[in-house]
């Protein structure tokens, strides 16, 4: 039985399915659907710029699992699945997107050699609470006139929780069909041969689901996920212990401040130092300093 926790929203599984050159066709189909590319604009060939090695990831499980590629027109593309919220996520996306764009130029090459760079973030959480659309695109524009300066840099944010179409018959576009599989694909893992006709129409979707099942049976993938789960539990335990220690320290500081205030008030009433010490737990020396 396929583990339902292994799905296309998992960044390791996502990279397993879309990050290998042998699965170039799957990534091309996904990118064309997301970017709504048709006719002459469609991506037909990709060159992968970063290879994925499961064994290497076992050694460095904190590395960013993104997929970088260059298409047949020279456009540079970066796509990643982000599983958990990150307060600095937008800053991180901008930082790596700038490197994707500027990394095209070799020494002494002219700026005219720079091609469009597109970064796509598929998010399993809500990042843009103020936006109603699930797919938002950002480029350079004049904040006053709203006129665009250039489209050479483009950031896409796709928030899966905003996608509600869980019935294949309601899916109208390639993009919606891919969103459906990204969000609900694991429900088909046990019976891919009997997919709804709306999904069968996209051959690459069937292939992506088959690769997802392969990932669920891959021992190295399972090791990575187990290691990650263990690391999360350990981090949660560390944070809990730190929080408890902080509470205990806070209680202790609070008691000390309260005892000092009590001692001050008793001194004003001319209570003897020994009696104040018994009432507050402060030493005679500490009480003398309060006079």
NORVENKA-V76878 format. One record per pair of residues at least 12 apart in sequence whose ideal C-beta (glycine too) atoms are under 7 Angstrom apart, sorted by the first residue. I is the first residue (numbers start at 1). J is the second residue. If there is no record, write none. Layout:
BEGIN
I&J ; I&J
END
This chain:
BEGIN
2&189 ; 2&190 ; 2&213 ; 2&216 ; 3&216 ; 4&186 ; 6&215 ; 6&216 ; 7&185 ; 7&186 ; 7&212 ; 8&181 ; 8&182 ; 8&185 ; 8&212 ; 9&81 ; 9&83 ; 9&124 ; 9&160 ; 9&182 ; 9&183 ; 10&83 ; 11&65 ; 11&80 ; 11&81 ; 11&83 ; 12&65 ; 12&221 ; 12&224 ; 12&225 ; 13&212 ; 13&215 ; 13&221 ; 14&81 ; 15&52 ; 15&65 ; 15&67 ; 16&211 ; 16&215 ; 16&221 ; 17&208 ; 17&211 ; 17&212 ; 17&215 ; 18&30 ; 18&67 ; 19&52 ; 19&67 ; 20&52 ; 21&48 ; 23&211 ; 24&46 ; 25&204 ; 26&204 ; 26&207 ; 26&208 ; 27&46 ; 27&67 ; 27&69 ; 28&43 ; 28&46 ; 29&204 ; 30&178 ; 31&43 ; 31&77 ; 31&79 ; 33&174 ; 33&175 ; 33&178 ; 34&120 ; 34&156 ; 34&175 ; 36&175 ; 43&71 ; 43&72 ; 44&72 ; 45&71 ; 45&72 ; 46&69 ; 46&71 ; 47&69 ; 47&70 ; 48&69 ; 49&68 ; 49&69 ; 49&70 ; 50&68 ; 54&220 ; 54&221 ; 54&224 ; 55&220 ; 57&224 ; 58&220 ; 58&223 ; 58&224 ; 61&224 ; 61&227 ; 61&228 ; 65&80 ; 66&78 ; 66&79 ; 66&80 ; 67&79 ; 67&80 ; 68&100 ; 74&115 ; 75&115 ; 75&116 ; 75&118 ; 76&100 ; 76&101 ; 76&104 ; 76&115 ; 76&117 ; 77&118 ; 78&96 ; 78&97 ; 78&100 ; 78&119 ; 78&120 ; 79&120 ; 80&121 ; 81&122 ; 82&121 ; 82&123 ; 82&124 ; 83&124 ; 84&125 ; 85&125 ; 89&127 ; 93&119 ; 93&121 ; 93&155 ; 97&117 ; 97&119 ; 97&153 ; 97&155 ; 100&117 ; 100&119 ; 101&114 ; 101&117 ; 101&153 ; 114&152 ; 116&151 ; 116&152 ; 116&154 ; 117&152 ; 117&153 ; 118&154 ; 118&156 ; 119&155 ; 119&156 ; 120&156 ; 120&158 ; 121&156 ; 121&157 ; 121&158 ; 122&158 ; 122&160 ; 122&182 ; 123&157 ; 123&158 ; 123&159 ; 123&160 ; 124&160 ; 125&161 ; 126&159 ; 126&161 ; 127&157 ; 127&159 ; 128&157 ; 128&159 ; 134&158 ; 134&159 ; 134&162 ; 134&163 ; 135&156 ; 135&158 ; 136&157 ; 137&154 ; 137&156 ; 138&155 ; 139&151 ; 139&153 ; 139&154 ; 140&153 ; 160&182 ; 160&183 ; 163&179 ; 163&183 ; 165&180 ; 166&184 ; 168&180 ; 168&196 ; 168&198 ; 168&199 ; 169&198 ; 171&198 ; 174&202 ; 177&198 ; 177&199 ; 177&202 ; 177&205 ; 178&205 ; 181&199 ; 181&205 ; 181&208 ; 181&209 ; 185&209 ; 185&212 ; 188&209 ; 189&209 ; 189&212 ; 189&213 ; 192&206 ; 192&209 ; 192&210 ; 259&280 ; 259&281 ; 259&282 ; 260&290 ; 262&279 ; 262&280 ; 263&276 ; 263&280 ; 263&282 ; 263&287 ; 263&290 ; 264&290 ; 266&279 ; 267&290 ; 267&291 ; 273&287 ; 273&288
END
